[in-house]
Amino acid sequence: MSMVLGAKAQGKPKITLRPVLIAGLLIVGFWIVVALTIDVWTVYDPLKLVARKLQPPSFEHWLGTDALGRDVMTRTLYGARYSIAISMIVVVCSVAFGSLVGAMAGFFGGWTDSVLMRLVDITLSFPPVLLAMAVAASLGPGLQNTAIAVIAVWWPVYARLMRGQVLDVISRDHIEAARAGGASSYRLLTKHILPLSWTPTIISATMDFGQVVLLAASLSFIGLGAQPPSPEWGSMISDGAAHFYSWWIAFGPGVAILSLGLGFNFIGDALRDILDPREL
Amino acid sequence: MQPKHLDTRVVAARRRAVIVAATMLTSIVAFPTLGSTQNAGKPIVIARDMDLNSLDPSRAFCDTCQIYLSSVYDRLVDLSPDNKSIVPMLAKEWTANSDATVLTFKLDPKATFSDGSQVEAKDVKWTFERLKNIKGGMAYLLDNVKSIETPDKETVVIALTAPNSEFVGSLTAPYAGIINSDAVAEHGGEAGPEASSKDNAEQWLLANSAGAGPYVLESYSPNHELRLKRNDNYWGKKPSVEEFVFLQTKDAVSQTQLLENGSADIAMQVDPTTAKAINNENVIVETAPSFNMVYVAVSPGAKNLPHPLDAKIREAIASAIDYDGIIDLTVDGKGKRLPAPIPNGFPGGGIGEPIKHDVEKAKGLMKEAGAADGFTLAATYPNVNQYGVDYTLMMQKIQQDLAEINIKLELQPVEFSVWREKVNGDGIPLTAVFFAPDYYGSSQYAQYFAMMDGTVWYKRAGGKNDPSLANPETPKLLAAALAAQGEKSGELFGKLAGVLANDRIILPIVSPDAVFVSRKGISGLRFSACCNMVLSDIQAK
């Protein structure tokens, strides 16, 4: 019995506000609110020099200033825009593309399945960080290219998941009935198969947000992501590494990555518990 | 039988006990001796981000190459510690004809290579012809050599195409180190006109050295370490330190940590900000003025410019940069401004005032040039920390400064090799890089920076696309400065410096002080205008 059917068999999943889910929503919600509203209430400009360089945390500058004299707290808060945007774009695009490939492979079978799945196997055979670095390096530095690089690494996971679900759903009686009733391939896929195949992909996608934030920050850390003077967390940590004795430069973005990653993982865990009864 | 058997066992046990005791006693006596011997012969470890592109004197060009080559390959002449005077090295004396176009060098008959063979005139001729014909980065040193004659094995006569008062000085450059021609020719070395394609000795020179210097190459492991050991056959004054190990260490923080935990003795590329944070009584930080230069370059002939970078725009850019602010931010104020792209203290250098930071003037110039609304410029630069200057930090400050006059810089930090390809290809509208002298003399700056045919920056600035950049007076001024002697030469180089400054193609940002960080007991560290750091001067307690 599939996960989806298992969930369906017990009726509509009951969403209870577990502490982990609340914590995750609070953390991620905080960063989303910050990213959307910071222009309104920020004290400092994240790109402007506002004080002497390398000042330790103080009442005026809660996380001190960086090597150029910019406020680290302000830059950390602005950094949420980059990380949230890139994780959203990457996960949505990867889910869309990966699911399309997986659904086509599972639905059509035969050589389509073989070709698409070998492509997935080839992509998955590379270490993800190395592949992302190679793609980002070949496209050139920049946030847009970082997103493309991470998508190139991420989509095969969803393709595999979706293919497995489609293969599971396609053999069911009501699909056979619809096919006998003259439903087109398009209709079968979109109306009968895909709606029953989404759950594992959504759970996986939610769990992946945190990983994507980390990978994108890693690419920026090594200089392949956001370019100066963007207040992106990975590049801010890279600045902090260059000024090792001024610990506060890397502290803010480090805590930010940790908290956002943790927040996404909490939500993903809670969603999995809710949507996948086998884990309960 | 039994007592005898017992007796034998007792004797055997006693013997073993004596052997063990003797061994322990020997160990106790021997270990301190061994320990002290090891300590005395312990190599001096230099933590450094090595930029070696080759160990072949005819092909190498880099800061680490300067240190390596000057330690392994003695030159005809050396630069004294005052960084100005030329003193004998392999050549015990030299003379010039009246117009300084023919120079005669007499070799020191005592001079020998590390294999014990004598340094002869044929080695000098072979070395210089190889350097010229391989056409490596430093071949420019011998551009105006017409011929090299060797009337006898101790005499070298070099004829020049034009008078050059700085030629002898240019031979203090580490790249002019004399090679043992027999040894290198035996391993594929070629000095003839087709040397650039026929010479195969570079690989051999990565594992062996063939010079007459105080040190020899012991081993080289790219991106790991470079080991030099004392040349026991050295013909001159033997250096104090037996062995040096250059340990590849990427950044200032790692270099400092190695020094603080005792894994390194000298750190070479620690920036003043990091040096200030060192709080260890066993670590000594010293700074000294250097002749290194960090500069911004504007290329009016770069492809796809959004707005012509004419003289007014270049003047505006030069006026909008907050030089003192950059010096404060990047090297904690430990550096000097330069009025022109020639170091203070070199012939013609340090004359006049550096350009002033004047945003209002810059805005006015932008308006006059019809660019008051500004434009966007791509600014690709090498992502390095050179001479203590973090280039990303410096470029972000320049980005903020130019934003004041509505010039938006798009910063693109790249690896040095990528930068080199780009700047020598389509050109980069605005970039930043660095320069260290190879010898005491200002002609190298003119030959590198002047807007005249044949120089590196004339090509990079797009002289071919925009021939109006060339200043016809520059080659004449350089020739006159090289033909003159003493004060007159300095005066003409001063005029040349003024021309280079007024082009506003090369904008000197700072001449950062050299920072030497070492453990207590290390002495003799000094900045050399030709050789970066002179290993044979270093002493260790």
Boltz contact constraints between the chains, C-beta under 6 A:
constraints:
  - contact:
      token1: [A, 53]
      token2: [B, 329]
      max_distance: 6.0
  - contact:
      token1: [A, 67]
      token2: [B, 393]
      max_distance: 6.0
  - contact:
      token1: [A, 68]
      token2: [B, 396]
      max_distance: 6.0
  - contact:
      token1: [A, 227]
      token2: [B, 411]
      max_distance: 6.0
  - contact:
      token1: [A, 228]
      token2: [B, 392]
      max_distance: 6.0
  - contact:
      token1: [A, 228]
      token2: [B, 396]
      max_distance: 6.0
  - contact:
      token1: [A, 228]
      token2: [B, 411]
      max_distance: 6.0
  - contact:
      token1: [A, 229]
      token2: [B, 396]
      max_distance: 6.0
  - contact:
      token1: [A, 244]
      token2: [B, 253]
      max_distance: 6.0
  - contact:
      token1: [A, 245]
      token2: [B, 277]
      max_distance: 6.0
